[in-house]
């Protein structure tokens, strides 16, 4: 008996991923939650898109370490997301997970709890960031502008 699972079995439970830079930039202004191992950003999908299921993007900055370390962190975060997102994510939302150095050394169960707590936090009303898109679908209208008082 083979130790390896068939490819179709491995890819069937994966969460759809974000590919375009514009999607990552759009989520920067959404709700966010920071934990020891990751930062979670989320925002609703614009009404123009016909995407129903939740999508996710992964990123780890060069400040965290070299390519080997960054890839290891992304692999761990991908596996955590595959386990948690089927239960906790909301359809019609996009998410970005930004990996921190802590994701490399923390226990896997601790990272699972971090992501679950972060998902709960961004879907509560008290999370920081843009609440929702306006009815016209323009997120820029909801972003507060800073004025310089002189």
C-alpha positions in Angstrom: 0.0 0.0 0.0 1.3 3.4 -1.0 2.0 6.0 1.7 1.1 8.9 -0.7 -2.4 10.1 -1.2 -3.7 10.7 -4.8 -3.4 14.2 -6.1 -7.1 14.6 -6.5 -7.6 13.9 -2.8 -5.0 16.6 -1.9 -6.4 19.3 -4.1 -10.0 18.8 -3.3 -9.9 20.4 0.2 -7.8 23.4 -0.7 -9.2 26.9 -0.3 -9.3 28.9 -3.5 -6.4 31.4 -3.5 -5.9 35.0 -4.5 -3.6 35.6 -7.4 -3.8 39.2 -8.4 -1.8 42.0 -6.7 -4.9 44.2 -6.9 -6.8 41.8 -4.6 -4.0 41.9 -2.0 -3.9 45.7 -2.1 -7.7 45.9 -1.8 -7.5 43.8 1.4 -5.0 46.2 3.0 -7.9 48.5 3.8 -10.1 45.8 5.2 -10.5 44.5 8.7 -7.4 43.0 10.4 -6.4 41.0 13.3 -2.8 40.3 14.5 -1.7 37.3 16.5 1.7 35.8 17.5 2.0 33.8 14.3 0.0 35.7 11.7 -1.9 38.8 10.6 -5.3 38.2 9.0 -6.8 40.8 6.7 -10.3 40.4 5.3 -12.8 42.3 3.2 -16.0 41.4 1.4 -15.8 40.7 -2.3 -17.0 43.6 -4.4 -20.6 43.2 -5.7 -19.3 43.2 -9.3 -17.5 39.9 -8.7 -19.5 36.6 -9.0 -17.2 34.7 -6.5 -19.3 32.9 -3.9 -16.8 31.0 -1.8 -14.1 32.5 0.4 -10.7 33.0 -1.2 -7.3 33.4 0.6 -3.9 34.8 -0.2 -0.6 34.1 1.6 2.3 36.4 2.0 5.5 36.4 4.1 7.9 39.4 3.9 11.6 39.2 3.4 12.1 40.6 6.9 11.1 37.2 8.3 14.0 35.3 6.7 15.4 33.7 3.6 13.3 31.9 0.9 13.5 28.5 2.7 12.1 30.0 5.9 9.4 32.0 4.1 8.3 28.9 2.1 8.2 26.8 5.2 6.0 29.3 7.0 3.7 29.5 3.9 3.3 25.7 3.8 2.3 25.7 7.5 -0.2 28.5 7.0 -1.7 26.8 3.9 -2.3 23.6 5.9 -3.8 25.5 8.8 -6.1 27.4 6.4 -7.2 24.2 4.7 -8.3 22.9 8.1 -9.9 26.0 9.6 -11.5 27.8 6.6 -14.1 25.1 5.8 -15.5 25.7 9.3 -14.9 29.4 10.1 -14.8 31.4 6.9 -17.7 33.3 5.5 -18.7 33.1 1.8 -18.3 36.3 -0.1 -15.1 37.3 1.8 -11.5 37.4 0.7 -8.7 36.9 3.2 -4.9 37.5 3.3 -2.7 35.8 5.9 0.6 37.5 6.5 3.0 35.1 8.2 5.1 36.1 11.1 8.3 34.6 12.4 6.3 32.9 15.2 4.6 30.7 12.7 7.9 28.9 12.1 8.4 27.8 15.7 4.9 27.6 17.3 3.1 24.3 17.6 0.7 23.5 14.9 -2.3 23.5 17.2 -1.3 27.0 18.5 -1.4 28.3 14.9 -4.8 26.7 14.4 -6.1 28.5 17.4 -4.6 31.8 16.3 -6.3 31.6 12.9 -9.6 30.6 14.4 -9.5 33.6 16.9 -8.4 35.9 14.1 -11.4 34.8 11.9 -13.8 35.3 14.8 -12.3 38.7 15.5 -12.5 40.1 11.9 -16.2 39.1 11.6 -17.1 40.9 14.8 -18.2 44.5 14.6 -15.3 45.8 16.8 -12.5 44.8 14.3 -10.5 47.7 12.9 -10.8 48.6 9.3 -13.5 49.2 6.7 -16.8 47.6 7.7 -18.4 46.9 4.4 -18.4 48.0 0.8 -21.0 50.6 -0.1 -23.9 49.5 -2.2 -22.3 51.0 -5.3 -19.3 48.6 -4.6 -16.7 51.4 -4.1 -14.6 50.7 -1.1 -12.8 54.1 -1.3 -15.9 55.9 -0.1 -15.8 54.1 3.2 -12.1 54.8 4.0 -11.8 57.6 6.5 -9.5 60.4 5.3 -6.9 62.0 7.6 -6.7 65.7 7.7 -3.7 67.6 8.9 -4.5 70.2 11.5 -2.1 73.1 11.4 
